[in-house]
Amino acid sequence: MTPTPTQTLALEVLKDIFGYESFRNQQAEIIEDAIQGHDSFVLMPTGGGKSACYQIPALIRNGTTIVVSPLIALMQDQVSALKAYGIRAEYYNSSLDPDTEHQVMRQLHMGELDLLYVSPERLMQPNFINQLQSLPISLFAIDEAHCISQWGHNFRPEYAQMGSLRALFPQVPFIALTATADHATRQDILDKLHLHQPKVYVSSFDRPNIRYHVLEKRQPAKQLMTFMEDHKDECGIVYALSRKKVEEVAENLKAMGFKAKAYHAGLSALIRQTVHQEFLRDEIDIVVATVAFGMGIDKPNVRFVVHYDLPKNIEGYYQETGRAGRDGLDSEALLLFSMQDVATAKFFVEQVPDEEQRRIENFKLSSMVNFAEAQNCRRIVLLNYFGEPSHKACGNCDVCLNPPTLFDGKIAAQKALSCVYRLDQSFGAKHIIDVLRGMDNERIRSLNHAALSTYGIGKEYSTHEWNSILRQLIHLGYLFQDIQNYSVLKFTESSGELLKGKIDLELAFPKKEVKAAKSSRVSSGKKSSKDSLLDKDRALFEELRILRKEIADSEDIPAYQVFGDAALVEMAQQRPQDDSEFLRISGVGETKLARFGFEFLNCLRHNLER
């Protein structure tokens, strides 16, 4: 298909400025929509390239693009990265002194900015909105858009007010972007923003380069240290729920010789900012943190994420694990899981005063527990939760690498689906299991469900086993758990064929315990920097890393904003010798060639002469 003039122009910007040869996933269509002035909603996983979806239109459309971003540190990182590409970008938030604020606003009014990153609180000030209405605004990009939703896990009041902007700027296109949102959250975002006939883009949630594995939490400190033996000199994040535990884990890692520091809301703003910057600049390798750390971190060389405690929901877990492997190289996600974690999380959920919100959070916690207890491929569980049913095992999670015992599950599945049907798709898992097992209790008697044809047809399985069977059917997309209707189980498009016996189905017997998976890394695509290089290239790679760090320190920017690990790996393998060859390295554009090309090419030429 011949590209449109708009697509050709966007591709030229991608090549010349950002140094990449082609768009990924749905980027080309999203970018063209924004350039043409259409509204859109973009759901794309962390590391999938969301930023390019508004940054490239910002460089093509006339005027300034306003980017709504929730965190000061995130704005600073993104603006710094854009400036490394020679792009005119600034941020406007509470961290600026009056003189700097004045300078940024002067640049905005003079048309000297391609992008302005703004906090939602600043954006919604009436005086600021009035000023924007008098200026040529090219695009509104609302990042971390799940913050808008009452269903989302990071609600911000100012985000919820942004729906009023659509009427105030009728000719300006809007693009809302997020890395994680279930069906209810997506619809809530669309409803609240009042977008004009938006196109909805939902990319695959699959991150094949991340290996997921879960260990039953027995001796967590020892289990973490065993895991860390395979990750020496690599960057990673360890999440824990309490501040006390964050401090303990950080101290244990430091005692074992790892460059680690703690990060949580109880520390001063200066300490948190210092830890954040040291991590970005590779001065420490590991941050041990509460969930207060990490949103929007663009650091591409995070090789692992560990959850020392069970997260409250899959959305948070998915977003946090997604901070690993943004460069596409192999990475790992470890979850330590215990039933005590579930009890603790359940206690806090029960403290939520609003009944509706409490019900939603209970459902989300149950889904997280289902993931941790999964007997089938964990990636299948994740993808199905986000509405992307998959029946193909990934081969890169602990369940695939250490599979459970399987059995012919067709008859068990038919019994379960028949019971859901006889109960008019109006009951949750507990009652369905009670009917299948022929239980005699007050609810079954009052509803006369002992008279159903499916009553007692599943006595061969225990409650624990039926729970596992129903969870697997949900994960595989044969049943749907309706969050907005008291988590009742309903049929999906695939249920009928299975109920009629037209689909063969293997299910897993529930494990009595979660066995430890071997910690050796299994490749799922691009290998890590250490694994993918031949011996003759590793010394050059290390030289390039040292050079990168020296340049980054002199420019006062994080090392990855010079070049990412993936680019250095390619340089060490391809060994470019002139400007033309250097530009063929992914991530090398005209601006970075001009800024950094001389020093890197000099290093590469000297190495070739040895």
C-alpha positions as CSV (number, residue, x, y, z in Angstrom):
1,M,0.0,0.0,0.0
2,T,1.4,3.4,-1.0
3,P,1.9,5.6,2.0
4,T,-0.1,8.9,2.1
5,P,1.8,12.2,2.0
6,T,1.1,12.6,5.8
7,Q,2.5,9.1,6.5
8,T,5.6,9.9,4.4
9,L,6.2,13.1,6.3
10,A,5.7,11.4,9.7
11,L,8.2,8.7,8.7
12,E,10.8,11.3,7.7
13,V,10.5,12.9,11.1
14,L,10.8,9.5,12.7
15,K,14.0,8.8,10.8
16,D,15.7,12.2,10.8
17,I,15.0,13.2,14.4
18,F,14.4,9.9,16.4
19,G,16.6,7.7,14.3
20,Y,14.2,4.8,13.6
21,E,13.4,3.3,10.3
22,S,9.8,2.2,10.8
23,F,6.7,2.6,13.0
24,R,5.6,-0.1,15.4
25,N,2.2,-1.5,16.0
26,Q,-0.5,1.1,15.2
27,Q,1.7,4.1,15.6
28,A,1.4,5.2,11.9
29,E,-2.4,5.2,11.9
30,I,-2.6,7.0,15.3
31,I,-0.1,9.7,14.2
32,E,-1.9,10.3,10.9
33,D,-5.2,10.7,12.8
34,A,-3.7,13.3,15.1
35,I,-2.1,15.2,12.2
36,Q,-5.4,15.2,10.3
37,G,-7.1,16.7,13.4
38,H,-9.1,13.6,14.7
39,D,-9.6,12.7,18.3
40,S,-8.3,9.3,19.5
41,F,-7.9,7.0,22.5
42,V,-4.7,5.0,22.6
43,L,-4.2,2.0,24.9
44,M,-0.7,0.8,24.4
45,P,1.6,-1.1,26.8
46,T,4.5,0.5,28.6
47,G,7.4,0.6,26.1
48,G,5.1,0.3,23.2
49,G,5.8,3.8,21.8
50,K,2.9,5.9,23.1
51,S,5.0,9.1,23.3
52,A,5.7,9.1,19.6
53,C,2.0,9.1,18.9
54,Y,1.8,12.8,20.0
55,Q,5.4,13.9,19.7
56,I,5.6,13.4,16.0
57,P,2.2,15.2,15.3
58,A,3.5,18.0,17.5
59,L,6.5,18.5,15.2
60,I,4.3,18.5,12.1
61,R,1.1,20.5,13.1
62,N,1.2,24.2,13.5
63,G,1.2,25.5,17.0
64,T,2.2,24.1,20.4
65,T,1.1,20.6,21.7
66,I,0.0,20.6,25.3
67,V,0.8,17.4,27.1
68,V,-0.9,16.7,30.4
69,S,1.3,14.6,32.6
70,P,0.7,13.7,36.3
71,L,4.2,13.7,37.8
72,I,6.9,16.4,37.9
73,A,9.8,13.9,37.6
74,L,8.1,12.3,34.6
75,M,7.8,15.7,32.9
76,Q,11.4,16.6,33.6
77,D,12.7,13.3,32.2
78,Q,10.6,13.5,29.0
79,V,11.5,17.1,28.4
80,S,15.2,16.3,28.9
81,A,14.9,13.4,26.5
82,L,13.2,15.6,23.8
83,K,15.9,18.3,24.1
84,A,18.5,15.6,23.5
85,Y,16.8,15.2,20.1
86,G,16.9,18.9,19.5
87,I,13.1,19.4,20.0
88,R,11.8,22.6,21.6
89,A,10.1,21.4,24.8
90,E,9.5,22.7,28.3
91,Y,7.4,21.9,31.3
92,Y,5.1,24.0,33.4
93,N,4.4,22.9,37.0
94,S,4.8,23.8,40.7
95,S,8.5,23.1,40.7
96,L,9.4,26.2,38.7
97,D,10.5,29.4,40.3
98,P,8.7,32.7,39.2
99,D,11.4,33.7,36.8
100,T,11.5,30.3,35.0
101,E,7.7,30.3,34.9
102,H,7.8,33.7,33.2
103,Q,10.4,32.5,30.7
104,V,8.3,29.4,29.8
105,M,5.2,31.4,29.3
106,R,7.1,33.9,27.2
107,Q,8.3,31.0,24.9
108,L,4.8,29.7,24.7
109,H,3.3,33.1,23.7
110,M,6.2,33.6,21.2
111,G,5.5,30.3,19.5
112,E,8.9,29.0,20.5
113,L,7.7,25.6,21.9
114,D,6.8,22.4,20.0
115,L,5.6,20.7,23.2
116,L,4.7,22.0,26.7
117,Y,4.2,19.5,29.4
118,V,1.7,20.7,32.0
119,S,0.4,19.2,35.3
120,P,-3.4,18.8,35.5
121,E,-3.6,21.2,38.4
122,R,-1.9,24.0,36.3
123,L,-3.8,23.2,33.2
124,M,-7.2,23.6,34.8
125,Q,-6.5,27.0,36.3
126,P,-8.9,29.5,34.6
127,N,-6.2,32.0,33.8
128,F,-4.0,29.4,32.1
129,I,-7.0,28.1,30.0
130,N,-7.8,31.7,29.0
131,Q,-4.2,32.2,27.7
132,L,-4.3,28.9,25.8
133,Q,-7.5,30.0,24.0
134,S,-5.7,33.0,22.5
135,L,-2.8,30.9,21.2
136,P,-2.3,28.4,18.3
137,I,-2.6,25.0,20.1
138,S,-1.9,22.1,17.8
139,L,-3.0,19.2,20.0
140,F,-3.9,18.1,23.5
141,A,-2.3,14.9,24.6
142,I,-3.6,13.5,27.9
143,D,-1.0,11.0,29.2
144,E,-1.8,8.4,31.9
145,A,-5.4,8.9,31.0
146,H,-6.6,6.1,33.4
147,C,-6.2,8.8,36.1
148,I,-9.5,10.2,34.7
149,S,-11.6,7.2,35.6
150,Q,-13.4,6.5,38.8
151,W,-12.6,2.8,38.0
152,G,-8.9,3.6,37.5
153,H,-6.2,2.9,40.1
154,N,-4.8,6.4,40.2
155,F,-7.7,8.8,40.4
156,R,-6.8,12.6,40.2
157,P,-9.7,15.1,40.6
158,E,-8.2,17.5,38.1
159,Y,-8.1,14.8,35.5
160,A,-11.8,14.2,35.9
161,Q,-12.4,17.9,35.2
162,M,-10.7,17.9,31.8
163,G,-13.8,16.9,29.9
164,S,-14.7,20.6,29.9
165,L,-11.7,21.3,27.7
166,R,-13.2,19.6,24.7
167,A,-15.9,22.3,24.4
168,L,-13.5,25.1,25.0
169,F,-11.1,24.0,22.2
170,P,-13.5,22.6,19.5
171,Q,-11.0,22.8,16.6
172,V,-8.1,21.2,18.5
173,P,-7.6,17.4,18.3
174,F,-7.4,15.5,21.6
175,I,-5.5,12.2,22.1
176,A,-5.8,10.3,25.4
177,L,-3.2,7.7,26.2
178,T,-2.7,5.0,28.8
179,A,-0.8,1.8,29.3
180,T,-3.4,0.0,31.4
181,A,-7.2,0.1,31.5
182,D,-9.8,-2.6,31.6
183,H,-13.1,-2.4,29.7
184,A,-14.9,-0.3,32.3
185,T,-12.0,2.1,32.7
186,R,-11.7,2.6,28.9
187,Q,-15.4,3.5,28.6
188,D,-15.2,5.8,31.6
189,I,-12.3,7.7,30.0
190,L,-14.2,8.1,26.8
191,D,-17.4,9.3,28.6
192,K,-15.6,11.8,30.8
193,L,-13.4,13.4,28.1
194,H,-16.3,14.0,25.7
195,L,-14.0,13.2,22.7
196,H,-15.4,13.9,19.2
197,Q,-16.1,10.6,17.5
198,P,-12.7,9.2,18.7
199,K,-11.0,6.3,17.0
200,V,-10.1,3.7,19.7
201,Y,-6.7,2.0,19.3
202,V,-6.0,-1.0,21.5
203,S,-2.6,-2.5,21.0
204,S,-1.6,-5.9,22.1
205,F,-0.8,-6.1,25.8
206,D,1.7,-8.8,25.2
207,R,5.3,-8.0,26.3
208,P,7.0,-11.2,25.0
209,N,10.5,-10.1,26.2
210,I,9.3,-10.2,29.9
211,R,9.4,-13.5,31.7
212,Y,6.8,-13.8,34.4
213,H,7.3,-16.1,37.4
214,V,5.7,-16.5,40.8
215,L,7.2,-18.1,43.9
216,E,5.4,-19.1,47.0
217,K,6.8,-16.7,49.7
218,R,8.6,-18.8,52.2
219,Q,11.9,-17.0,53.1
220,P,11.5,-13.9,51.0
221,A,14.9,-12.4,51.8
222,K,16.7,-15.5,50.8
223,Q,14.5,-16.0,47.7
224,L,15.3,-12.4,46.6
225,M,19.0,-13.0,47.1
226,T,18.9,-16.2,45.0
227,F,17.1,-14.3,42.3
228,M,19.6,-11.5,42.4
229,E,22.6,-13.9,41.8
230,D,21.6,-13.9,38.1
231,H,21.2,-10.1,38.0
232,K,24.5,-8.7,39.3
233,D,25.4,-5.3,37.7
234,E,21.9,-5.0,36.2
235,C,19.3,-2.3,36.8
236,G,16.0,-3.3,38.6
237,I,13.1,-2.2,40.8
238,V,11.9,-4.1,43.9
239,Y,8.4,-3.2,45.1
240,A,7.2,-3.7,48.7
241,L,4.0,-2.5,50.3
242,S,5.2,-0.9,53.5
243,R,7.8,1.7,54.1
244,K,9.4,-0.5,56.8
245,K,9.8,-3.4,54.5
246,V,11.3,-1.1,51.8
247,E,14.0,0.0,54.2
248,E,14.7,-3.5,55.3
249,V,15.0,-4.9,51.8
250,A,17.2,-2.0,50.6
251,E,19.6,-2.6,53.6
252,N,19.8,-6.3,52.9
253,L,20.7,-5.7,49.3
254,K,23.3,-3.1,50.3
255,A,24.8,-5.6,52.8
256,M,25.1,-8.1,49.9
257,G,27.1,-5.7,47.9
258,F,24.4,-4.3,45.6
259,K,24.1,-0.6,44.8
260,A,20.6,-0.2,46.1
261,K,18.5,2.6,47.8
262,A,15.1,3.0,49.3
263,Y,12.3,5.2,47.9
264,H,9.0,5.9,49.6
265,A,6.6,8.7,50.6
266,G,8.1,9.0,54.1
267,L,11.4,10.2,52.8
268,S,12.0,13.9,52.1
269,A,11.3,15.3,48.6
270,L,15.1,16.0,48.3
271,I,16.0,12.3,49.1
272,R,13.4,11.0,46.7
273,Q,14.6,13.2,43.9
274,T,18.2,12.2,44.5
275,V,17.4,8.5,44.4
276,H,15.4,9.0,41.3
277,Q,18.2,10.9,39.5
278,E,20.9,8.4,40.7
279,F,18.8,5.5,39.3
280,L,18.3,7.3,36.0
281,R,22.0,8.1,35.7
282,D,23.1,4.5,36.5
283,E,24.8,5.6,39.8
284,I,22.7,3.0,41.6
285,D,21.4,-0.2,40.2
286,I,18.4,-1.0,42.3
287,V,15.6,1.0,43.8
288,V,13.5,-0.6,46.5
289,A,10.2,1.3,46.6
290,T,6.6,1.5,47.4
291,V,4.3,2.1,44.4
292,A,5.1,5.8,44.7
293,F,8.0,5.1,42.4
294,G,8.2,4.5,38.7
295,M,5.2,6.0,36.8
296,G,6.3,7.0,33.4
297,I,10.0,6.2,33.9
298,D,11.6,6.0,30.5
299,K,14.7,4.3,31.6
300,P,15.1,1.5,29.0
301,N,17.6,-0.8,30.6
302,V,15.6,-2.0,33.6
303,R,16.2,-5.7,33.4
304,F,14.0,-6.9,36.3
305,V,11.1,-6.0,38.5
306,V,10.4,-7.8,41.7
307,H,7.2,-7.7,43.7
308,Y,8.1,-8.6,47.3
309,D,4.4,-8.4,48.2
310,L,1.2,-9.1,46.3
311,P,0.0,-6.0,44.3
312,K,-3.6,-4.9,44.8
313,N,-4.7,-5.3,41.2
314,I,-3.5,-6.6,37.8
315,E,-3.5,-3.1,36.3
316,G,-0.9,-1.9,38.8
317,Y,1.1,-5.2,38.5
318,Y,1.1,-5.0,34.7
319,Q,2.2,-1.4,34.7
320,E,4.9,-1.9,37.3
321,T,6.4,-5.0,35.6
322,G,6.2,-3.1,32.3
323,R,9.0,-0.9,33.5
324,A,11.3,-3.7,32.7
325,G,12.6,-4.3,29.2
326,R,11.4,-1.1,27.6
327,D,14.3,-1.5,25.1
328,G,12.9,-4.9,24.0
329,L,15.7,-6.9,25.5
330,D,15.0,-9.9,27.7
331,S,13.8,-9.0,31.2
332,E,12.2,-10.7,34.2
333,A,9.3,-10.1,36.6
334,L,9.3,-12.0,39.9
335,L,6.3,-12.1,42.2
336,L,6.6,-13.5,45.8
337,F,3.1,-14.6,46.8
338,S,1.6,-15.8,50.1
339,M,-2.0,-16.2,51.4
340,Q,-1.0,-13.8,54.2
341,D,-0.5,-11.1,51.5
342,V,-4.1,-11.8,50.4
343,A,-5.4,-11.5,53.9
344,T,-3.6,-8.2,54.4
345,A,-4.8,-6.8,51.1
346,K,-8.3,-8.0,51.8
347,F,-8.3,-6.2,55.2
348,F,-7.4,-2.8,53.5
349,V,-10.0,-3.3,50.8
350,E,-12.7,-3.8,53.5
351,Q,-11.8,-0.4,55.0
352,V,-12.9,1.4,51.8
353,P,-16.1,3.3,52.9
354,D,-17.9,3.4,49.5
355,E,-19.7,0.1,48.9
356,E,-19.4,0.2,45.1
357,Q,-15.7,1.0,45.1
358,R,-15.1,-1.7,47.7
359,R,-16.8,-4.2,45.5
360,I,-14.6,-3.2,42.5
361,E,-11.4,-3.4,44.5
362,N,-12.4,-6.8,45.8
363,F,-12.9,-8.0,42.3
364,K,-9.5,-6.6,41.2
365,L,-7.8,-8.2,44.2
366,S,-9.4,-11.6,43.3
367,S,-8.2,-11.2,39.8
368,M,-4.6,-10.6,41.1
369,V,-4.9,-13.7,43.3
370,N,-6.1,-15.7,40.3
371,F,-3.0,-14.7,38.4
372,A,-0.7,-15.7,41.2
373,E,-2.5,-19.1,41.6
374,A,-2.8,-19.7,37.8
375,Q,-2.3,-23.3,36.6
376,N,-2.1,-22.3,33.0
377,C,0.2,-19.8,31.2
378,R,0.5,-16.6,33.1
379,R,0.6,-14.5,29.9
380,I,-2.7,-16.0,28.9
381,V,-4.2,-14.9,32.2
382,L,-2.9,-11.3,31.8
383,L,-3.9,-11.0,28.2
384,N,-7.4,-12.3,28.8
385,Y,-7.9,-9.9,31.8
386,F,-7.3,-7.0,29.4
387,G,-9.7,-8.3,26.8
388,E,-7.2,-10.0,24.5
389,P,-8.0,-13.7,24.7
390,S,-5.1,-16.0,23.9
391,H,-5.0,-19.8,23.9
392,K,-1.4,-20.1,23.0
393,A,1.1,-20.8,25.8
394,C,4.0,-18.3,25.8
395,G,6.8,-20.6,26.7
396,N,8.4,-17.8,28.8
397,C,6.7,-18.0,32.2
398,D,7.2,-20.3,35.2
399,V,4.1,-22.3,34.4
400,C,5.2,-22.9,30.8
401,L,8.7,-23.8,32.0
402,N,7.5,-26.0,34.9
403,P,4.1,-27.1,33.8
404,P,1.4,-28.6,36.1
405,T,-0.3,-31.9,35.6
406,L,-3.0,-31.7,32.9
407,F,-6.2,-33.6,32.4
408,D,-9.0,-33.8,29.8
409,G,-11.1,-30.9,31.0
410,K,-13.9,-31.0,28.4
411,I,-16.5,-32.8,30.6
412,A,-15.7,-30.6,33.7
413,A,-16.0,-27.5,31.5
414,Q,-19.3,-28.6,30.1
415,K,-20.7,-29.2,33.6
416,A,-19.5,-25.8,34.7
417,L,-21.0,-24.0,31.6
418,S,-24.2,-26.0,31.9
419,C,-24.6,-24.9,35.5
420,V,-23.9,-21.2,34.6
421,Y,-26.6,-21.6,31.9
422,R,-29.2,-23.2,34.2
423,L,-28.5,-20.4,36.7
424,D,-29.4,-17.8,34.0
425,Q,-25.9,-16.4,34.0
426,S,-26.9,-14.5,37.2
427,F,-24.6,-16.0,40.0
428,G,-21.0,-15.8,41.1
429,A,-18.5,-18.6,41.3
430,K,-19.2,-19.6,44.9
431,H,-22.9,-20.3,44.3
432,I,-22.2,-22.1,41.1
433,I,-19.7,-24.4,42.9
434,D,-22.2,-25.1,45.7
435,V,-24.8,-26.2,43.1
436,L,-22.3,-28.4,41.2
437,R,-21.2,-30.1,44.4
438,G,-24.7,-30.6,45.6
439,M,-24.4,-28.5,48.8
440,D,-27.3,-28.2,51.2
441,N,-27.4,-24.6,52.5
442,E,-30.0,-21.9,53.1
443,R,-29.4,-20.1,49.8
444,I,-29.8,-23.2,47.7
445,R,-32.9,-24.2,49.5
446,S,-34.5,-20.7,49.3
447,L,-33.9,-20.5,45.6
448,N,-34.9,-24.1,45.0
449,H,-31.7,-24.7,43.1
450,A,-31.5,-28.4,44.3
451,A,-34.2,-29.0,41.6
452,L,-31.8,-27.9,38.8
453,S,-30.5,-30.6,36.5
454,T,-26.9,-29.5,37.3
455,Y,-27.3,-29.9,41.0
456,G,-24.7,-32.3,42.3
457,I,-23.2,-33.3,39.0
458,G,-19.7,-32.1,40.0
459,K,-19.2,-34.0,43.3
460,E,-16.0,-35.6,42.0
461,Y,-14.1,-32.3,42.4
462,S,-13.5,-30.3,45.6
463,T,-14.3,-26.7,46.1
464,H,-10.7,-25.8,45.6
465,E,-10.6,-27.8,42.4
466,W,-13.8,-26.3,41.0
467,N,-12.4,-22.8,41.9
468,S,-9.3,-23.6,39.8
469,I,-11.5,-25.0,36.9
470,L,-13.7,-21.9,36.8
471,R,-10.6,-19.6,37.0
472,Q,-9.0,-21.4,34.1
473,L,-12.2,-21.1,32.0
474,I,-12.2,-17.3,32.8
475,H,-8.6,-17.0,31.9
476,L,-9.1,-18.9,28.6
477,G,-12.0,-16.7,27.6
478,Y,-14.8,-19.3,27.9
479,L,-16.4,-17.4,30.9
480,F,-16.7,-13.7,31.6
481,Q,-16.7,-12.4,35.2
482,D,-18.9,-9.2,35.1
483,I,-17.2,-6.6,37.4
484,Q,-20.1,-4.2,37.1
485,N,-22.7,-6.8,38.0
486,Y,-21.5,-8.4,41.3
487,S,-18.9,-10.6,39.5
488,V,-21.5,-13.0,38.1
489,L,-20.3,-15.5,35.5
490,K,-21.5,-15.1,32.0
491,F,-21.0,-16.8,28.6
492,T,-18.6,-15.4,26.0
493,E,-18.7,-15.9,22.2
494,S,-16.6,-19.1,22.7
495,S,-18.8,-20.7,25.4
496,G,-21.4,-22.3,23.0
497,E,-18.9,-24.3,21.0
498,L,-17.3,-25.7,24.2
499,L,-20.6,-26.5,25.8
500,K,-21.6,-28.4,22.7
501,G,-18.4,-30.5,22.9
502,K,-16.9,-29.1,19.7
503,I,-13.7,-28.0,21.4
504,D,-11.2,-30.2,23.1
505,L,-9.8,-28.7,26.3
506,E,-7.0,-29.6,28.6
507,L,-7.1,-28.1,32.1
508,A,-4.5,-28.2,34.9
509,F,-5.0,-29.8,38.3
510,P,-4.3,-27.1,41.0
511,K,-0.8,-27.3,42.5
512,K,-0.7,-27.8,46.2
513,E,2.2,-25.3,46.3
514,V,3.9,-23.0,43.9
515,K,7.2,-24.6,43.0
516,A,10.3,-22.5,42.6
517,A,11.2,-21.9,39.0
518,K,14.8,-22.0,37.9
519,S,16.1,-18.5,37.7
520,S,18.1,-19.0,34.5
521,R,16.9,-16.6,31.8
522,V,15.0,-18.0,28.8
523,S,15.1,-15.9,25.7
524,S,11.9,-14.7,24.1
525,G,13.3,-12.5,21.4
526,K,16.1,-10.0,21.8
527,K,18.6,-11.1,24.3
528,S,20.0,-8.9,27.1
529,S,23.1,-6.9,26.3
530,K,25.4,-9.4,28.0
531,D,23.8,-12.5,26.3
532,S,23.5,-11.2,22.7
533,L,27.2,-10.1,22.3
534,L,30.0,-12.4,21.1
535,D,33.1,-12.3,23.3
536,K,34.9,-10.1,20.8
537,D,32.2,-7.5,21.0
538,R,31.8,-7.3,24.7
539,A,34.9,-5.3,25.4
540,L,33.8,-2.8,22.8
541,F,30.3,-2.6,24.4
542,E,31.9,-1.8,27.8
543,E,34.0,0.9,26.2
544,L,30.9,2.4,24.6
545,R,29.1,2.3,28.0
546,I,32.0,4.1,29.7
547,L,32.0,6.7,26.9
548,R,28.3,7.1,27.2
549,K,28.5,7.7,30.9
550,E,31.3,10.3,30.5
551,I,29.2,12.2,27.9
552,A,26.0,12.0,30.0
553,D,27.8,13.3,33.0
554,S,29.3,16.2,31.1
555,E,25.8,17.0,29.6
556,D,24.1,16.5,33.0
557,I,21.6,14.0,31.5
558,P,20.9,10.3,32.1
559,A,23.1,8.0,30.1
560,Y,20.1,6.4,28.2
561,Q,19.3,9.8,26.8
562,V,22.6,9.7,24.9
563,F,21.9,6.2,23.6
564,G,20.1,3.1,25.0
565,D,21.7,-0.3,25.6
566,A,20.1,-1.6,22.4
567,A,21.8,1.0,20.3
568,L,25.2,0.3,22.0
569,V,24.7,-3.5,21.3
570,E,24.1,-2.7,17.7
571,M,27.1,-0.4,17.5
572,A,29.3,-3.1,19.0
573,Q,28.1,-5.7,16.5
574,Q,27.9,-3.5,13.4
575,R,30.9,-1.2,14.1
576,P,29.9,1.7,11.9
577,Q,32.8,3.8,10.6
578,D,31.2,6.9,9.1
579,D,28.2,9.2,9.5
580,S,26.1,7.3,7.0
581,E,26.7,3.9,8.7
582,F,26.2,5.5,12.1
583,L,22.8,6.8,11.1
584,R,21.7,3.3,10.3
585,I,21.9,2.4,14.0
586,S,18.4,2.3,15.6
587,G,18.0,5.4,17.8
588,V,20.6,7.6,15.9
589,G,19.0,10.6,14.2
590,E,20.5,13.7,12.7
591,T,20.6,15.6,16.1
592,K,22.3,12.8,18.0
593,L,24.7,12.3,15.2
594,A,25.7,16.0,15.4
595,R,25.9,15.9,19.2
596,F,27.5,12.6,19.9
597,G,28.6,11.1,16.6
598,F,32.2,12.3,16.6
599,E,33.2,10.7,20.0
600,F,31.4,7.4,19.3
601,L,32.8,7.1,15.8
602,N,36.2,7.9,17.1
603,C,35.9,5.1,19.7
604,L,34.6,2.7,17.0
605,R,37.3,3.5,14.5
606,H,40.1,3.1,17.1
607,N,38.6,-0.3,18.1
608,L,38.6,-1.5,14.5
609,E,42.3,-0.6,14.1
610,R,43.3,-2.8,17.0
